[in-house]
Amino acid sequence: MKLDFNIASIWAALVTTGTAMLWLFTNIAWAADIDRIEIRLIKQEIREIRRDLQDTDDDTVRAYLEAELNELIDVLCTMKPEDRECN
């Protein structure tokens, strides 16, 4: 009787562990997915800064935005060197 209880406990633990691993495998974002999301966000920020550059007449704000734009392009080119922004 005690042996049956131990086998059942081990089997339940294995099934639970397998189910948890399967759930993690299907629901965790992979590194490539995270990189694509980050690249998309950087490109969105670049577009927003370019729009802001068109709308501003203040030289101080323009200098700040250009510095931010160059920094974002550097980060983008580090992550995705083949992007058209990097040429």
DORO-153775 format. One record per residue (C-alpha): x, y, z; residue in one letter. Coordinates in Angstrom, 2 decimals, m for minus. Layout:
N
<pt><X>X</X><Y>Y</Y><Z>Z</Z><residuo>A</residuo></pt>
...
***
This chain:
87
<pt><X>0.00</X><Y>0.00</Y><Z>0.00</Z><residuo>M</residuo></pt>
<pt><X>2.76</X><Y>2.46</Y><Z>0.88</Z><residuo>K</residuo></pt>
<pt><X>4.59</X><Y>1.63</Y><Z>m2.35</Z><residuo>L</residuo></pt>
<pt><X>1.51</X><Y>2.52</Y><Z>m4.41</Z><residuo>D</residuo></pt>
<pt><X>1.27</X><Y>5.88</Y><Z>m2.69</Z><residuo>F</residuo></pt>
<pt><X>4.91</X><Y>6.71</Y><Z>m3.48</Z><residuo>N</residuo></pt>
<pt><X>4.59</X><Y>5.74</Y><Z>m7.15</Z><residuo>I</residuo></pt>
<pt><X>1.42</X><Y>7.80</Y><Z>m7.46</Z><residuo>A</residuo></pt>
<pt><X>3.16</X><Y>10.77</Y><Z>m5.83</Z><residuo>S</residuo></pt>
<pt><X>6.16</X><Y>10.49</Y><Z>m8.14</Z><residuo>I</residuo></pt>
<pt><X>3.89</X><Y>10.17</Y><Z>m11.18</Z><residuo>W</residuo></pt>
<pt><X>1.86</X><Y>13.23</Y><Z>m10.14</Z><residuo>A</residuo></pt>
<pt><X>5.06</X><Y>15.22</Y><Z>m9.62</Z><residuo>A</residuo></pt>
<pt><X>6.37</X><Y>14.22</Y><Z>m13.07</Z><residuo>L</residuo></pt>
<pt><X>3.10</X><Y>15.12</Y><Z>m14.79</Z><residuo>V</residuo></pt>
<pt><X>2.92</X><Y>18.45</Y><Z>m12.95</Z><residuo>T</residuo></pt>
<pt><X>6.53</X><Y>19.26</Y><Z>m13.82</Z><residuo>T</residuo></pt>
<pt><X>5.98</X><Y>18.34</Y><Z>m17.46</Z><residuo>G</residuo></pt>
<pt><X>2.87</X><Y>20.49</Y><Z>m17.65</Z><residuo>T</residuo></pt>
<pt><X>4.68</X><Y>23.44</Y><Z>m16.07</Z><residuo>A</residuo></pt>
<pt><X>7.60</X><Y>23.09</Y><Z>m18.48</Z><residuo>M</residuo></pt>
<pt><X>5.25</X><Y>22.94</Y><Z>m21.46</Z><residuo>L</residuo></pt>
<pt><X>3.44</X><Y>26.06</Y><Z>m20.25</Z><residuo>W</residuo></pt>
<pt><X>6.73</X><Y>27.93</Y><Z>m19.81</Z><residuo>L</residuo></pt>
<pt><X>7.97</X><Y>26.81</Y><Z>m23.22</Z><residuo>F</residuo></pt>
<pt><X>4.87</X><Y>28.13</Y><Z>m24.97</Z><residuo>T</residuo></pt>
<pt><X>4.43</X><Y>31.37</Y><Z>m22.99</Z><residuo>N</residuo></pt>
<pt><X>7.92</X><Y>32.80</Y><Z>m22.50</Z><residuo>I</residuo></pt>
<pt><X>9.14</X><Y>35.37</Y><Z>m25.02</Z><residuo>A</residuo></pt>
<pt><X>12.32</X><Y>34.29</Y><Z>m26.73</Z><residuo>W</residuo></pt>
<pt><X>15.33</X><Y>36.59</Y><Z>m26.98</Z><residuo>A</residuo></pt>
<pt><X>14.76</X><Y>37.14</Y><Z>m30.71</Z><residuo>A</residuo></pt>
<pt><X>11.21</X><Y>38.29</Y><Z>m30.01</Z><residuo>D</residuo></pt>
<pt><X>12.43</X><Y>40.73</Y><Z>m27.38</Z><residuo>I</residuo></pt>
<pt><X>15.06</X><Y>42.11</Y><Z>m29.79</Z><residuo>D</residuo></pt>
<pt><X>12.42</X><Y>42.66</Y><Z>m32.49</Z><residuo>R</residuo></pt>
<pt><X>10.17</X><Y>44.48</Y><Z>m30.03</Z><residuo>I</residuo></pt>
<pt><X>13.04</X><Y>46.64</Y><Z>m28.84</Z><residuo>E</residuo></pt>
<pt><X>14.05</X><Y>47.50</Y><Z>m32.42</Z><residuo>I</residuo></pt>
<pt><X>10.45</X><Y>48.44</Y><Z>m33.20</Z><residuo>R</residuo></pt>
<pt><X>10.29</X><Y>50.72</Y><Z>m30.17</Z><residuo>L</residuo></pt>
<pt><X>13.58</X><Y>52.40</Y><Z>m31.08</Z><residuo>I</residuo></pt>
<pt><X>12.36</X><Y>53.02</Y><Z>m34.64</Z><residuo>K</residuo></pt>
<pt><X>9.14</X><Y>54.51</Y><Z>m33.26</Z><residuo>Q</residuo></pt>
<pt><X>11.15</X><Y>56.86</Y><Z>m31.04</Z><residuo>E</residuo></pt>
<pt><X>13.29</X><Y>57.87</Y><Z>m34.04</Z><residuo>I</residuo></pt>
<pt><X>10.15</X><Y>58.76</Y><Z>m36.01</Z><residuo>R</residuo></pt>
<pt><X>8.76</X><Y>60.77</Y><Z>m33.09</Z><residuo>E</residuo></pt>
<pt><X>11.99</X><Y>62.71</Y><Z>m32.66</Z><residuo>I</residuo></pt>
<pt><X>12.09</X><Y>63.50</Y><Z>m36.39</Z><residuo>R</residuo></pt>
<pt><X>8.53</X><Y>64.83</Y><Z>m36.16</Z><residuo>R</residuo></pt>
<pt><X>9.51</X><Y>66.93</Y><Z>m33.16</Z><residuo>D</residuo></pt>
<pt><X>12.53</X><Y>68.25</Y><Z>m35.07</Z><residuo>L</residuo></pt>
<pt><X>10.27</X><Y>69.44</Y><Z>m37.87</Z><residuo>Q</residuo></pt>
<pt><X>8.00</X><Y>71.23</Y><Z>m35.41</Z><residuo>D</residuo></pt>
<pt><X>10.60</X><Y>73.06</Y><Z>m33.33</Z><residuo>T</residuo></pt>
<pt><X>12.28</X><Y>76.39</Y><Z>m33.98</Z><residuo>D</residuo></pt>
<pt><X>14.26</X><Y>76.54</Y><Z>m30.74</Z><residuo>D</residuo></pt>
<pt><X>17.97</X><Y>75.87</Y><Z>m31.35</Z><residuo>D</residuo></pt>
<pt><X>18.52</X><Y>74.42</Y><Z>m27.86</Z><residuo>T</residuo></pt>
<pt><X>15.66</X><Y>71.96</Y><Z>m28.26</Z><residuo>V</residuo></pt>
<pt><X>16.83</X><Y>71.13</Y><Z>m31.79</Z><residuo>R</residuo></pt>
<pt><X>20.37</X><Y>70.36</Y><Z>m30.55</Z><residuo>A</residuo></pt>
<pt><X>18.99</X><Y>68.15</Y><Z>m27.79</Z><residuo>Y</residuo></pt>
<pt><X>16.71</X><Y>66.27</Y><Z>m30.17</Z><residuo>L</residuo></pt>
<pt><X>19.51</X><Y>65.77</Y><Z>m32.71</Z><residuo>E</residuo></pt>
<pt><X>21.75</X><Y>64.35</Y><Z>m29.98</Z><residuo>A</residuo></pt>
<pt><X>18.95</X><Y>62.01</Y><Z>m28.87</Z><residuo>E</residuo></pt>
<pt><X>18.33</X><Y>60.99</Y><Z>m32.49</Z><residuo>L</residuo></pt>
<pt><X>22.00</X><Y>60.19</Y><Z>m33.06</Z><residuo>N</residuo></pt>
<pt><X>22.14</X><Y>58.16</Y><Z>m29.84</Z><residuo>E</residuo></pt>
<pt><X>19.06</X><Y>56.14</Y><Z>m30.82</Z><residuo>L</residuo></pt>
<pt><X>20.47</X><Y>55.48</Y><Z>m34.28</Z><residuo>I</residuo></pt>
<pt><X>23.72</X><Y>54.28</Y><Z>m32.69</Z><residuo>D</residuo></pt>
<pt><X>21.79</X><Y>51.87</Y><Z>m30.46</Z><residuo>V</residuo></pt>
<pt><X>19.73</X><Y>50.67</Y><Z>m33.43</Z><residuo>L</residuo></pt>
<pt><X>22.85</X><Y>50.09</Y><Z>m35.52</Z><residuo>C</residuo></pt>
<pt><X>24.41</X><Y>48.11</Y><Z>m32.70</Z><residuo>T</residuo></pt>
<pt><X>21.38</X><Y>45.84</Y><Z>m32.57</Z><residuo>M</residuo></pt>
<pt><X>20.61</X><Y>45.68</Y><Z>m36.30</Z><residuo>K</residuo></pt>
<pt><X>23.55</X><Y>46.83</Y><Z>m38.45</Z><residuo>P</residuo></pt>
<pt><X>21.80</X><Y>46.03</Y><Z>m41.72</Z><residuo>E</residuo></pt>
<pt><X>18.99</X><Y>48.54</Y><Z>m41.06</Z><residuo>D</residuo></pt>
<pt><X>18.65</X><Y>51.37</Y><Z>m43.58</Z><residuo>R</residuo></pt>
<pt><X>19.23</X><Y>53.94</Y><Z>m40.83</Z><residuo>E</residuo></pt>
<pt><X>22.77</X><Y>52.59</Y><Z>m40.46</Z><residuo>C</residuo></pt>
<pt><X>23.94</X><Y>53.27</Y><Z>m44.01</Z><residuo>N</residuo></pt>
***
